[in-house]
Each structure stands twice: as C-alpha cells, then as structure tokens.
C-alpha cells in the first residue's frame, strides 16, 4: 500500500532577484507549504520496492497512488485551508483511500518566507485501510537562499510516517532542497524511519508540471524504495 505524502511533490519556479528563475523543492519529504485559495493540486505517485509489500494475493513490489487537493482561504492574510481525496492503490482503483485536511499559514521571514502546516490524514478511510486511525503532522518550512541559489529547509513531527501505513508512532521529518537551475533541484532528507535522496524536475515543456524522483531507505540493504511523483496545480477561478 502506497503512503502518499501531501506536499512532497511541490516545486516552485521563482526568480527572487536572481539572473534567472530556479526550481526548488524537496522530493519525498512533507513541507509546510499548502494549496492557496482557489487552487487545486493533482498528484500521482508510483513506487517500486525491492522487498515485496502486503500479504497474500495483494503482495507486490510496485504500486501507485493519487491525490486531489483543494485550497481555500488566504495563507498570507489569514489561514489557508486544504481538503484532499486520496486513493492509496491502483491495483483496485478507487476501492481504498482516505480524506485529508490541513491548515497552513505563510509569513515573510527576513529575505525569505516561512510556512507552517497542521494536517490530518487517513480521515474516514475506506477499503483495505478502513481500520486505519487518523494520522496528524505539524511541519514548518523556510524558503530562502544560499548565495545565488534558492534553498529550502523543512522540519516536522507526525504520527503517520512509519514504514507501515497503520503505524501511529510519533516520528520526525527533516529535509533540505537546493535549486540548481530553472529546471532542477536536488534534495535529501529523513522521514520517520527512512532516508530520502531525490531530485525535482520542472520542465518548461510540461507547463508547470513538477516531477520528483526519490530513493528511500538506502541504509537498509535490499529494501530500498524508488518513487516517481508527478504534481500539477490548477487555478479553479480566474
């Protein structure tokens, strides 16, 4: 069963007074940035694990998940509000999933910006995960610069970041991303019980679609997970 991390796919192409725009993001690590009011985020995640997951006839090395996230409110002047619909497996599409909710706030912080998000996932789960309890997280992310490059640091604590989807042990997450150019950013982090090394690609030809590549759990021989996450944001009102 694929665990989706809302906000892990997000990438920004920004100038910030530099000679050219840069892509910045942290692959596979939750961040404090959320969907602004009137914006919908669509995400698709595909994973392959060296060690098969699940039990019985559903045991598999690969799976996929998708999320539709909708933003309301204004995180700059007040609070941003998120509502998400998450489908956790493509093997029986739509038969397993959960709802998610979040609040986020954005502040100017010196030359950069800081955003914090409080989220609840696995709300009203159905299908194979109907016995899962809700998971909660609090994440803060600072977006600034190191010399000529954009940089992002994210720190969080949550109850749904274990290797098993129903694990509700309180664990931490930390991530760092560095903009390389207008299309690429590199990142590394640690979420729950696993290291995460990745890159975010924001190709101009895809018109705002971000693609994140990540490898998790390299420290455990023979049990790494490879992931590709694709995300895009749409304005619901113009």
Number of C-alpha atoms within 10 A of each C-alpha: 23 20 22 25 19 25 22 21 30 30 26 18 20 15 13 16 8 11 8 11 18 25 27 31 35 35 35 33 31 29 31 26 26 29 26 23 19 15 17 20 22 18 25 18 24 19 19 19 19 14 14 13 17 12 8 7 6 11 12 17 15 21 18 22 24 25 23 19 24 24 23 18 17 17 23 14 10 11 18 22 23 24 19 22 19 24 25 28 23 17 15 11 13 15 14 20 23 21 20 23 18 23 23 26 22 23 14 12 12 8 9 15 14 20 22 23 25 20 22 20 25 25 20 15 21 18 13 14 18 14 12 17 17 18 21 21 21 22 22 22 23 23 21 19 15 10 7 13 18 26 25 23 21 24 22 23 20 22 20 26 25 19 13 13 17 18 14 17 13 15 16 20 23 23 25 21 25 26 28 18 17 19 19 22 27 23 26 21 23 19 24 20 14 20 22 25 23 23 24 32 23 26 15 11 7 10 9 16 19 26 24 27 22 23 22 23 20 15 11 10 8 11 14 19 19 20 21 21 25 20 23 18 19 13 13 11 7 4
